[in-house]
Amino acid sequence: MKCIKCGKENKKNAKYCASCGASLISTPAKKQKNIKRRIFLTVSILFFLAAGAVVILLVSGILQENRDKDRAQAAVTEFLERYKACDPAASELLAGTGDIEMSYEGISSSFADELSYEVISSRKDSDDLYIVEIQTTTIDFEKLFTVSAEETVKNYGEDNVTDHLLDVMQQKITGDTCETKTIPAQVSVLKINGEYKIQMDGSLANALSGGMNDYLESLAGGE
């Protein structure tokens, strides 16, 4: 029997080649076909299992990201509701405040009382940082300040503006003659140890104060 591997002639009943040791037992074509089929099926199953695992991971990641965005949005809503209620515990939702409670003294409470808002959308910005788009409406700080300053000067003189301006502003608010202003803002929400904390940055502070930050910056830029 001739070895198909090395060409060596072997004894008729030999099972292995005396030269190279290769098997001299031929596998029937049908059996070879079945072996190839089983190999193909095994590889196919492994491929689809791997592909399925990748799909599951992708879907799981998308679902988790959506949950995180929803929770970031819920944290912003909870903060704004507490702020509207002049609740000092609103500070618990702010990043880096520790045991400090928010204060609503003076005209700050009036801006909170007049606040209405709409949450527009939320998105993931980077690892553990989410951006929640909101739109707030409250007292127009620029118009309140301008009218109050003019009236203070008129009634008390320029030298006494500092002593009486806040009182005049409060009177304007109490008299319910203040105009309101709608301001868009981007709220940054950090995911810290599974909790969602809001950053009190310039954008959010400006929206809560009826545009005070923008107005003061415009005054500083005009000097």
C-alpha positions as CSV (number, residue, x, y, z in Angstrom):
1,M,0.0,0.0,0.0
2,K,1.4,3.3,-1.1
3,C,1.5,6.2,1.4
4,I,-0.3,9.2,0.0
5,K,1.9,11.5,2.1
6,C,5.5,10.4,1.3
7,G,5.0,7.8,-1.5
8,K,6.6,4.9,0.4
9,E,5.3,1.4,-0.5
10,N,4.1,-0.4,2.6
11,K,2.7,-3.9,3.4
12,K,-0.8,-4.5,2.2
13,N,-2.4,-4.6,5.7
14,A,-0.2,-1.9,7.2
15,K,-2.1,0.8,9.1
16,Y,0.7,3.3,9.3
17,C,3.5,4.2,6.9
18,A,6.8,2.7,7.9
19,S,8.6,5.8,6.6
20,C,6.7,8.8,7.8
21,G,4.2,7.2,10.2
22,A,1.1,8.7,8.4
23,S,-2.1,6.8,8.6
24,L,-2.8,4.4,5.7
25,I,-6.4,3.9,6.6
26,S,-8.5,5.9,4.1
27,T,-11.6,7.8,5.3
28,P,-14.7,7.3,3.2
29,A,-15.8,10.4,1.3
30,K,-19.2,10.4,3.0
31,K,-17.5,10.3,6.4
32,Q,-15.2,13.1,5.4
33,K,-18.2,15.2,4.3
34,N,-19.9,14.6,7.6
35,I,-16.8,15.7,9.5
36,K,-16.6,18.9,7.5
37,R,-20.2,19.6,8.0
38,R,-19.9,19.2,11.8
39,I,-16.8,21.5,11.8
40,F,-18.7,24.1,9.7
41,L,-21.8,23.9,12.1
42,T,-19.5,24.2,15.2
43,V,-17.7,27.2,13.8
44,S,-21.0,28.8,12.7
45,I,-22.5,28.3,16.2
46,L,-19.5,29.8,17.9
47,F,-19.6,32.7,15.5
48,F,-23.3,33.5,16.1
49,L,-22.8,33.1,19.9
50,A,-19.9,35.6,19.8
51,A,-22.0,38.0,17.6
52,G,-25.0,37.6,19.9
53,A,-22.8,38.4,22.9
54,V,-21.6,41.6,21.2
55,V,-25.1,42.6,20.4
56,I,-26.2,42.0,24.0
57,L,-23.3,44.1,25.3
58,L,-24.2,46.9,22.8
59,V,-27.9,46.9,23.7
60,S,-27.0,46.7,27.4
61,G,-24.7,49.7,27.1
62,I,-27.4,51.7,25.2
63,L,-30.0,50.9,27.8
64,Q,-27.7,51.9,30.7
65,E,-26.8,55.2,29.0
66,N,-30.5,55.9,28.5
67,R,-31.1,55.2,32.2
68,D,-28.3,57.5,33.2
69,K,-29.7,60.3,31.0
70,D,-33.1,59.8,32.5
71,R,-31.7,59.9,36.0
72,A,-29.6,63.0,35.3
73,Q,-32.8,64.7,34.0
74,A,-34.7,63.6,37.0
75,A,-32.0,65.1,39.3
76,V,-32.4,68.4,37.5
77,T,-36.2,68.3,37.8
78,E,-35.9,67.5,41.5
79,F,-33.5,70.4,42.1
80,L,-35.7,72.9,40.3
81,E,-38.8,71.8,42.3
82,R,-36.9,72.2,45.5
83,Y,-35.5,75.5,44.4
84,K,-39.0,76.8,43.5
85,A,-40.2,75.8,47.0
86,C,-37.2,77.7,48.5
87,D,-36.1,74.4,50.1
88,P,-32.6,74.6,51.6
89,A,-32.2,70.9,51.0
90,A,-31.9,71.7,47.3
91,S,-28.1,72.0,48.0
92,E,-28.0,68.2,48.6
93,L,-28.3,67.8,44.8
94,L,-25.3,70.1,44.1
95,A,-21.8,68.9,43.6
96,G,-19.2,69.9,46.1
97,T,-21.6,71.7,48.6
98,G,-21.2,69.2,51.5
99,D,-23.3,70.3,54.4
100,I,-23.9,73.8,53.1
101,E,-27.6,74.8,52.7
102,M,-28.9,77.1,50.0
103,S,-30.0,80.5,51.2
104,Y,-33.1,82.3,49.9
105,E,-32.7,85.6,51.7
106,G,-33.7,88.9,50.2
107,I,-34.9,89.0,46.7
108,S,-33.6,85.5,45.9
109,S,-36.8,83.9,47.2
110,S,-38.8,86.1,44.8
111,F,-36.9,84.8,41.8
112,A,-37.5,81.3,43.1
113,D,-41.2,81.9,43.6
114,E,-41.7,83.2,40.1
115,L,-39.7,80.4,38.5
116,S,-41.2,78.1,35.9
117,Y,-39.2,75.7,33.7
118,E,-39.2,73.2,31.0
119,V,-36.8,70.3,30.6
120,I,-35.9,70.0,26.9
121,S,-33.5,67.1,26.6
122,S,-30.6,65.3,28.1
123,R,-27.4,63.8,26.6
124,K,-24.2,62.1,27.6
125,D,-21.2,64.5,27.2
126,S,-18.4,62.4,28.4
127,D,-17.7,59.7,31.0
128,D,-20.0,60.4,34.0
129,L,-21.0,63.8,32.7
130,Y,-24.5,64.6,31.3
131,I,-25.9,67.8,29.9
132,V,-29.6,68.5,30.5
133,E,-31.1,71.3,28.4
134,I,-33.7,73.4,30.2
135,Q,-35.6,76.6,29.7
136,T,-36.5,78.8,32.6
137,T,-38.8,81.8,33.0
138,T,-38.5,84.1,36.0
139,I,-38.2,87.8,36.8
140,D,-36.2,89.8,34.2
141,F,-33.3,90.9,36.3
142,E,-32.0,93.5,33.9
143,K,-35.4,95.3,33.7
144,L,-36.0,95.1,37.4
145,F,-32.5,96.4,38.2
146,T,-32.7,99.2,35.6
147,V,-36.1,100.5,36.7
148,S,-35.2,100.2,40.4
149,A,-31.9,102.0,40.0
150,E,-33.5,104.9,38.2
151,E,-36.2,105.2,40.9
152,T,-33.7,104.9,43.7
153,V,-31.6,107.8,42.2
154,K,-34.7,109.8,41.7
155,N,-36.0,109.4,45.3
156,Y,-32.8,109.1,47.3
157,G,-30.0,110.6,45.2
158,E,-27.0,109.0,43.7
159,D,-25.1,108.9,46.9
160,N,-27.7,106.8,48.6
161,V,-28.3,104.1,45.9
162,T,-26.4,101.4,47.8
163,D,-28.5,101.9,50.9
164,H,-31.9,101.8,49.2
165,L,-31.6,99.9,45.9
166,L,-32.4,96.4,47.2
167,D,-35.4,97.8,49.1
168,V,-36.7,99.4,46.0
169,M,-36.2,96.2,44.0
170,Q,-38.1,94.3,46.7
171,Q,-41.0,96.8,46.5
172,K,-41.1,96.4,42.7
173,I,-41.3,92.6,43.1
174,T,-44.0,92.9,45.9
175,G,-46.0,95.2,43.7
176,D,-46.2,92.5,41.1
177,T,-45.1,94.9,38.3
178,C,-42.0,92.9,37.2
179,E,-41.6,91.6,33.7
180,T,-40.4,88.1,33.2
181,K,-37.7,86.6,31.0
182,T,-37.2,83.2,29.4
183,I,-33.6,81.9,29.4
184,P,-32.2,78.6,28.0
185,A,-29.5,76.9,30.0
186,Q,-27.3,73.8,29.9
187,V,-27.1,72.0,33.2
188,S,-24.1,69.9,33.9
189,V,-24.8,66.7,35.9
190,L,-22.0,64.6,37.3
191,K,-22.5,60.9,38.1
192,I,-20.5,60.5,41.4
193,N,-20.5,57.1,43.1
194,G,-23.9,56.3,41.5
195,E,-25.4,59.6,42.5
196,Y,-26.3,62.4,40.2
197,K,-25.0,65.8,41.3
198,I,-25.6,69.2,39.6
199,Q,-22.9,71.7,39.0
200,M,-24.0,75.3,39.9
201,D,-22.2,76.9,37.0
202,G,-22.7,80.3,35.3
203,S,-25.3,78.9,32.9
204,L,-27.6,77.6,35.6
205,A,-27.1,80.5,37.9
206,N,-27.9,82.9,35.1
207,A,-31.1,81.0,34.3
208,L,-32.3,81.0,37.9
209,S,-31.6,84.7,38.4
210,G,-33.4,86.0,35.3
211,G,-30.3,86.8,33.4
212,M,-28.4,88.5,36.2
213,N,-25.0,87.0,35.2
214,D,-25.3,88.1,31.6
215,Y,-26.4,91.6,32.6
216,L,-23.5,92.1,35.1
217,E,-21.1,90.8,32.5
218,S,-22.4,93.2,30.0
219,L,-21.9,96.1,32.4
220,A,-18.4,94.9,33.2
221,G,-17.6,94.7,29.5
222,G,-18.8,98.2,28.8
223,E,-16.4,99.7,31.4
